[in-house]
Amino acid sequence: MQNQAIQVRNLRKCFRKRNGFRKSTKLWAVDDVSFSVAEGETYGLLGPNGSGKSSLIRILSTLLTADSGEVSMLGYGLPGEQRWKRH
């Protein structure tokens, strides 16, 4: 059995869109996404514009934080355990 390089479980990210001065609506960029990628495996993200591909990559690269869910890369939880991240 291969080790999992990336594990994503129940990931969610929401943005708010303003509709005037006090009103806003929620826009789900990533809604309950789960997948895993084994070491040495190639994985692709396909989808139409606005489906959350860039938001998912930004979460995986720690440029965004997820609203809920779990992400681990090479056994380290994100965004908390960033010892492996290049400074």
GIJO-V848653 format. One record per helix or strand of 2 or more residues. SS is the DSSP state (h for helix, s for strand). FROM is the first residue (numbers start at 1). TO is the last residue. Records with the same first field share a line. If there is no record, write none. Layout:
SS->FROM-TO ; FROM-TO
This chain:
s->4-18 ; 24-38 ; 68-73 ; 76-78
h->53-60
